[in-house]
Amino acid sequence: MPLRIAERLFPWLAALIALTIGWMGIGEVFETGDRPHRVPTVMFSLGIFLLFGVTAASVWWRLRIRRLAALSCSACTALYAISMLREGWDFPFLGPILLTFVATVTVLGLIVGIVEPERAIRGAQGTS
């Protein structure tokens, strides 16, 4: 049961993160003309956009790479959650909401990445 919920929610949340980071990267591109030191930021946002986008697509289409991609996304979101806890956040209202969102994506990604669908189906049916 948790695997089904995770497989339905996680790709949508990963796609949401991918689109948000991609949009922020596009915004940086338009400001990079005057400031070439922002190019690494744009490249990093492109990499995160591709990672989360490929992960969302692989979970939706049940590709073989979905478990590794989900674990990679979970590692990224877990590191971001840890940095939020250590460094704090700028907005007092938005910070806890963002931390809850990131923690949810981390847990759902771990469920998708760790639980094998065949074992989850056998366990739900009661056969071994």
Long-range contacts (C-beta under 8 A, 24 or more apart in sequence): 1-124, 2-111, 2-115, 3-111, 3-112, 3-115, 3-117, 3-120, 5-108, 6-108, 6-109, 6-111, 6-112, 6-115, 7-59, 7-112, 9-108, 10-56, 10-59, 10-70, 10-105, 10-108, 10-109, 10-111, 10-112, 11-55, 11-56, 11-57, 11-59, 11-60, 12-56, 13-101, 13-104, 13-105, 13-108, 14-52, 14-53, 14-55, 14-56, 14-59, 14-73, 14-105, 14-109, 15-52, 15-53, 15-56, 17-48, 17-52, 17-77, 17-105, 18-48, 18-49, 18-50, 18-51, 18-52, 18-53, 18-56, 19-49, 21-45, 21-48, 21-49, 21-52, 22-46, 22-49, 22-53, 25-49, 48-76, 51-76, 55-109, 59-112, 66-112, 66-113, 67-112, 67-113, 67-114, 67-116, 68-113, 69-113, 70-109, 70-110, 70-112, 70-113, 71-109, 71-110, 71-113, 71-114, 73-105, 73-109, 74-105, 74-106, 74-107, 74-109, 74-110, 74-113, 77-102, 77-103, 77-105, 77-106, 77-109, 78-106, 81-106
